[in-house]
Amino acid sequence: MLEVKNLVAGYRSGGRVLDGVSFSLAAGEIVALLGRNGMGKTTLMRTLTGQLQLQEGSINFEGTDLTNRPSFRFAKAGIGYVPQGREVFTDFSVEQNLMMGVLGKDGIFARLPDNAFDVFPILGERRQQRAGTLSGGQQQQLAIMRALVGRPKLLLLDEPSEGIQPSIVDEIAVTLARIARETGLTILVVEQNLEFVQALASRVMFMENGRIAGATDTVADLHTQTDLIHRYLSI
């Protein structure tokens, strides 16, 4: 489904961050991307949504070359993104935030699907409430649902458990796993919470110094290959 080859990218102020990233995702996979801070994980996510231009390499999604295409092309191709920090519209209501997820999407009417408030019921209870007054966990649920109403084929999640109480983290993991199982949604998640990763992902990749430096065949290998955790996650 997604084929990424030799990505090189960075920022004018900070130089090269991605230094030859290559990997592929099959349809329906849930893959976790782990690594210490500053290794390039968020930069990779921004590159996979068209927010950051490549210096070298290519991005192919379902047979379409998205290399250095504008970000709206990534969205129209079926790539949804939940950024680190959630970035909900705090002065908009819950319902208005969700509407932003369907506007401009090909083949989707500018209205919410009937089940928009079934996935995370608390959002239905607070549909007219300003998003800025929600708890951090509820805002994360809103950000995820805003991406899902656009019917993505690939969902990118950047640190979805950050700053959220454990019960909501568990609910998000269970819900996303169920949705992926029922719809065939592919997920790439950047995460530091190993319990969340083990509850959601099918396999793991490790990022170090702007490259994919290691991987497991299954998420269960995290239990047996503890050297990978020490090598790529220990300070």
PyMOL commands that set and color helices and strands:
alter all, ss='L'
color gray80, all
select helices_A, chain A and resi 41-47+71-77+94-99+121-125+131-133+136-148+166-183+194-200+221-224+226-233
alter helices_A, ss='H'
color red, helices_A
select strands_A, chain A and resi 2-11+15-25+30-34+56-61+64-65+79-82+154-158+186-190+203-208+211-215
alter strands_A, ss='S'
color yellow, strands_A
deselect
rebuild
show_as cartoon
